């Protein structure tokens, strides 16, 4: 599973996802891109985008892309707040498919 962490997700979150190929938007050269551009650039390179951007599903037609989107809903985008969502995220990444959106939290 190739996972792209949106730049709004703490970079330390990657360490909580062992066994997955996780790349940050900054590392992928995708930092600063708006949602539509980010999805288009990630399409085909990644299997899933993990974000905390709650508006992305309403602003973009995710089904048009060949990657899944997981929206983390925590009290904040801090590592401490998002850490409890990791077990659900790992289970979700096992079954989520292209064009799907899952909200966790």
Secondary structure, 3 states (H helix, E strand, C coil): CEEEECCCCCHHHHHHCCCCEEEECCCCCCCCCCHHHHHHHHECCECEEEECCCCHHHHCCHHHCCCEEEEECCCCCCHHHHHHHHHHHHHHHHHCCCCCEEEEC
